[in-house]
Amino acid sequence: MINHNGELKAAPSPTFSVQNRGFLFGDAVFETIRFGQGHLHFWEDHYFRLMAAMRVFRMKIPMDFTPEFLEHECLRVIEAQPSIAQSWRIRLTIFRNEGGVYLPTSNEVGYTIEAKKLTDEFYTSKKEYNVELFKDYYVQKGMLSNLKSANRALNVIGSIFMSEQGYDNGILVNDEKEVVEFLNGNLFVVVDGLLRTPQLSSGCLDGVMRKQIIRISKKLGITCVEEKISPFDLHQVQEIFMTNSIVGIQPISSFRRTKYHNTTTLNIQQALNKGVSLGQDL
């Protein structure tokens, strides 16, 4: 089932006009949220990031778009699914209503919510995960790169390229050749007990799971710093891991000829799973 503006419709029935601005111009923002242990994980962070993105896109935020309302609409989709699962991947998309070309005729919005089953109840990771730099195109530094918008051409092209080359993921760099993030998640490195991650000013996504890892590291007594990371630095660290809202934490096995450990990474993953099992937003 798909929730389209509050109406539940059986998937994959068509719900969009060909004039939908998300389809025509990528004029949409979205959140990908994990449901598990009976609740939406880190819902408050997802909600406020969504509202911030809508403001930057100059969308008119409806008065009824409260945290309670949108959470309820997400849960309705899960409850309406014909099959039962303990964990779900929720995508909440907000698009500007149709009309106009580059200049819209209205800033009113609509939304869709869909749910897909996940096989694992908790955050899990692959044992072998090999990555490479993606250098065909660069991330632009600036606020738009921090947002979760429907403009993801770079991520799509990069993902296809890495799959063709036999890699599990790609590392993106910006126009100043700084490491930014993975194709589908934020990047962290561990070096001599210190946790490092690129600054938001590098152009990386302001990831919800990124926030959780920074919070967890403080609780575990691990110093986390946000600073510039170069591709050369990746050969000087002991661990690298990727984070996003669905996978949680994915340790990296190798980058080129450099192999990595995962002790600190798995300790953080354990703390993450413990938190969500208790229903805690970290």
PyMOL commands that set and color helices and strands:
alter all, ss='L'
color gray80, all
select helices_A, chain A and resi 21-25+43-56+67-79+143-146+153-165+200-202+208-219+232-235+263-277
alter helices_A, ss='H'
color red, helices_A
select strands_A, chain A and resi 2-4+7-9+28-36+39-40+87-96+109-118+130-139+169-174+179-182+186-191+194-197+224-226+239-244+248-251+254-255+258-259
alter strands_A, ss='S'
color yellow, strands_A
deselect
rebuild
show_as cartoon
